[in-house]
Amino acid sequence: MTYTSVLALVILRLNAILEKIGNAEEIRIPMDLVVLILSHLSLKDNIRASSVCKAWHKAAVSVRRNSPWLVYFDHDYLTGFSFGFYDPTEKIKTRSILLPNQPLYASLCCSKDGWLLLIVNYQEDDPASLVFFNPFTRVYIILPRLIAIENFRADYAFSCAPTNESCVVCCIIDRTEDSFLIHTWDFGAVEWMV
């Protein structure tokens, strides 16, 4: 049994005792000890422990680690492209979730503010499309067709969430030592600017 799982059991046992008593004030656990215990819990157990009482909630939130989750993509020829999340602090993957509209091909260009800019292809003979995808809300925004997608040396970036009116997407292609070509797309535009 690991140190963290022992701490989780202690928290759960204390929670059960507090539920029987009905008042957290009747058990006097030094707040320094509570903070120490809560700081060693996984995010899931920290959130559970924060429901014990207001004082524990405040302590749990104060020691919560906000580590980023990494997005991973998977491809299965039977089910198609899927994605999931990997928590590096817990070293665990979430279950795979199928991408909407089931593309034949998907490639990540860049990400920002929870949004992914993907190149997807839905049918073999059709050209690829640029789409924004938010894996948390599952919102999918298809951008106007861009010929530069076919250029494998293209670089992409975007300024902010595509739901924001100040969003700008940039595509840089045909780079040489002296020149390059920039395509831009502004929020709400029906075509790309060169």
N, C-alpha and C positions, 0 to 999 in steps of 0.2 A: 504494500500500500504506500503510495507516494505521500509526500508532505502536504501537497495541495489537497489531496483527497481526504486526508485526516482533518485538515482545517475545514473543509467543506462539511464533513460529518459533524464537527463541533458546532458550526454555524447552524446546521439543520436541527441539531438537538436543542440548541439554545432557542431557536425559533419555536420548536414544539413546546418547550417549557413556557415561553412567553405567551403562546396562544392559550395554554391552560390557565395561566395566572391572569391574563387579560390586561396587564399593565407593565410596561417595560421598566417603569421607575422602581418597581419592587425588587428587581435584580440589579445589583450595583456592580457592574463590570467596568473597570477603569477604561476610559475612552482611548487611552494610549494602546491598551491591549486590543481593543476592538479594531482600531486603525491598523495595527500590525497584522492582525488576522486577515482583515479585508484586503490588505495590500498584496497578499500572497494568493488570493483566489483568482480563478479564471473569470473572464468577463461574465459568463453565464451565472456562475455562483455569486459573483459580486452583485449582480442585479437582483438575484433572489434574496440575498442578505439585506439589500437596501430596503426591502419591504417589511423588515422587523419593526422598526419604529422611526420616528423623524430623526433622532440623533444618529442612528445607524445609517439612515439614508444619506444624511449629510456627509458622514464619514466615508461611506462607500463611494459616493460621487467624487470626493476629494482625492481618492487614491486610484480611481479608474484609469487604466492605460488606454489611450486612444490610438492604438496601433492601426496602421492601414491594412485593409484586406486586399489581397492581390486577386485579380480576375484571371482565370485560366480557361482556355478553350479546349474542347475535345471534339474529335470527329469519329463517328461510327457510320459505316456505310449503310447500315440498316435504319438507324434512327436519325442520322443527319448531324448537324453541328449543335453542340450544346456548350454551356458555360457554367462556371461555378466560382466559388470564392475559396481562397486559401488564407487562413489566419496564421501568419508566421510565428506569433507568440505561443499559440496553442499547438502548432504543427498539425492542423487538421484541415481537411477539405470539406466543403458542403456538398450536398448531392448535386449532380449535374441537372441543369435546367435547359430545355431545348430553346434555341433561338427562335423568335417569332418568324413566321412565313417560310420556315425551313429552307435556307439557302443551300446550294450545292457547295459553295465555297465562301469562306469568311476570313478576313484578315484585319487585324487591328492596326490602325494608322497612328492614333494618339488618343489621349484621354485627359479630361479635366473636369473638375467639379462633379464627379460621379457620372459623367457622360463619356461614352466611347464613340470614336469616329471609326467606322468600319467600311471596308470595301467588301461588298457581297455580290454574289452571282447566283441567280435563281434558276436559270436554264442554260444549258451548254452553248446554245447559239446566240443568246442575248448578251449584250455588253454588261460589264460590271456596273454597280451603282455605289455611290457613297451614301451612307446612312448614319444618322446619330442613333444611338441606343443607350437607354438608361437601364442597367440591369436591376436596379432597386425598384423602380416603378414600372419597368417593362414598356416604357414609352419608346416608340420607334418613329423617327422622322426621316423621310427619304429626301435627299437633296436633288436638285436638277442635274441632268446628265452632264458629265464632264469628260471630254475626249482624253484628257491627260491621264485618266485612270489607267489607260492601257500602257502608260510609260512606267516601267518598274523602278525607275530611279526618281520617282516623285517623292517629295516630302510634304507632309501636311501639318497644319497647326490650326487651332481655333482659340478665339479670345476669351469666351465665356460660355455658359450654358446656352444651347440653341433656342431655348425658350425666352431668352433675354433679347430685347430689341437691339441691343448694341453688339450682338454676336457677329463676328466676321470669321470666315474660314479662308485660309490661304493654302494654295498648292504651288510649290516651286518645282519647275521641271526644266529640262534642257540646260543643265548647268555646264558651263565650260569655265576656263580660267578667266575669261573676260565678260561673260554674260550669263543670264538666266532668264526664265520666263515665269511671271507670277500670275496666277489666276486667283480671283477673290470672289467670295459669295457673301452677300449681306443678308441679314435676317429678312425674310419675306420676299427676297428676289426670286424671279422665275428663271434666271440664267446667270451664268458666271461672267465676270468681267475679266478682261485680259489687260 
